[in-house]
Amino acid sequence: MAPLFSPSRTEMSAIPPDHAPPPPEADEPTGAAEAIEATEAAPRFSRQPIRSFVLRQGRMSDAQKRAIEDGLPRYGIRYGNTALDYAATFGRQAPVVLEIGCGMGDTTAKIAAAQPERDFIGIEVHGPGVGNLCKLIETQGLSNLRVMQHDATEVVRDMIAADSLAGVHVFFPDPWPKKRHHKRRILQPAFVHELAARLAPGGYLHCATDWEEYAQHMLEVLSAESLLQNTAADYAPRPDYRPLTKFEARGLRLGHGVWDLVFTRKA
Ligand SMILES: C[S@@+](CC[C@H](N)C(=O)[O-])C[C@H]1O[C@@H](n2cnc3c(N)ncnc32)[C@H](O)[C@@H]1O
């Protein structure tokens, strides 16, 4: 397997002052990244005016810090601005699926375990989630799963070659329900176009949400992308490979709906 990385003290240290998180607002969604402690495991991000997440000051337990410090050097892929060599990363040629915003990584690990013939890369900015996913990779011996702690929009832009992915998963992205925050939603036309262009012909983009108005927005944006075609008339039935997440289970308990969208890249 390929060299991963050993984060230096600098990489694992403070968010530079000009990248410090904005103060949290009362109406931010509860799923937003919130617990990366400024002094631990915070990746560097370049300047970008609008992000789909907020890194809040928060505490990580010693176990969470250890999970990242031990796990990232073994199971992490370091951000860089050259195209990722999948074969070198995984030590084999196999279809690659990217998951964006994988949270605590439980779904990511379940899917990777169920599909050993594919390789998976989970991207997440939230430190405890990254640490947990590293632990799942370790305890389950998942040689087909790697993790990146970085802004997924930058990873896709800088590291994912055109026509190279078998699939992309975006499960329960932060809905940013306030109208003035809609610009923070990760599924915007420009990013969807970038994702579509990185899918191999026939590759799929699978999004899911329990927020109806975001589902409508997704349907509009994905349908308008000329590189994509819908696999359903509008929303798709949940594919068997996607297990129920805790967000989904909560939504269902509250009587909310869940919407899956599965589009494929045109030839
Ligand atoms: C509502 S949570 C859903 C987590 C997971 N997909 C699930 O279904 O349980 C959304 C996640 O996306 C992550 N996220 C948001 N924007 C991101 C970005 N640009 N790059 C990487 N992760 C991001 C957040 O940190 C958060 O953990």
PDBQT file of the ligand as one rigid body, heavy atoms in Angstrom, charges set to zero:
ROOT
HETATM    1  C1  LIG A 301     -25.042  16.561   8.465  1.00  0.00    +0.000 C 
HETATM    2  S1  LIG A 301     -23.486  15.792   8.466  1.00  0.00    +0.000 S 
HETATM    3  C2  LIG A 301     -23.827  14.208   7.704  1.00  0.00    +0.000 C 
HETATM    4  C3  LIG A 301     -22.742  13.220   7.965  1.00  0.00    +0.000 C 
HETATM    5  C4  LIG A 301     -22.911  11.856   7.270  1.00  0.00    +0.000 C 
HETATM    6  N1  LIG A 301     -22.871  11.969   5.831  1.00  0.00    +0.000 N 
HETATM    7  C5  LIG A 301     -24.164  11.155   7.711  1.00  0.00    +0.000 C 
HETATM    8  O1  LIG A 301     -25.061  10.948   6.889  1.00  0.00    +0.000 OA
HETATM    9  O2  LIG A 301     -24.247  10.798   8.892  1.00  0.00    +0.000 OA
HETATM   10  C6  LIG A 301     -22.608  16.650   7.165  1.00  0.00    +0.000 C 
HETATM   11  C7  LIG A 301     -21.105  16.485   7.275  1.00  0.00    +0.000 C 
HETATM   12  O3  LIG A 301     -20.472  17.106   6.166  1.00  0.00    +0.000 OA
HETATM   13  C8  LIG A 301     -19.250  17.671   6.597  1.00  0.00    +0.000 C 
HETATM   14  N2  LIG A 301     -18.859  18.692   5.630  1.00  0.00    +0.000 N 
HETATM   15  C9  LIG A 301     -19.549  19.805   5.296  1.00  0.00    +0.000 A 
HETATM   16  N3  LIG A 301     -18.909  20.481   4.337  1.00  0.00    +0.000 NA
HETATM   17  C10 LIG A 301     -17.771  19.772   4.050  1.00  0.00    +0.000 A 
HETATM   18  C11 LIG A 301     -16.699  19.966   3.141  1.00  0.00    +0.000 A 
HETATM   19  N4  LIG A 301     -16.674  21.015   2.312  1.00  0.00    +0.000 N 
HETATM   20  N5  LIG A 301     -15.712  19.069   3.110  1.00  0.00    +0.000 NA
HETATM   21  C12 LIG A 301     -15.734  17.984   3.943  1.00  0.00    +0.000 A 
HETATM   22  N6  LIG A 301     -16.722  17.742   4.820  1.00  0.00    +0.000 NA
HETATM   23  C13 LIG A 301     -17.737  18.630   4.872  1.00  0.00    +0.000 A 
HETATM   24  C14 LIG A 301     -19.579  18.208   7.967  1.00  0.00    +0.000 C 
HETATM   25  O4  LIG A 301     -18.422  18.355   8.767  1.00  0.00    +0.000 OA
HETATM   26  C15 LIG A 301     -20.527  17.142   8.520  1.00  0.00    +0.000 C 
HETATM   27  O5  LIG A 301     -19.820  16.164   9.242  1.00  0.00    +0.000 OA
ENDROOT
TORSDOF 0
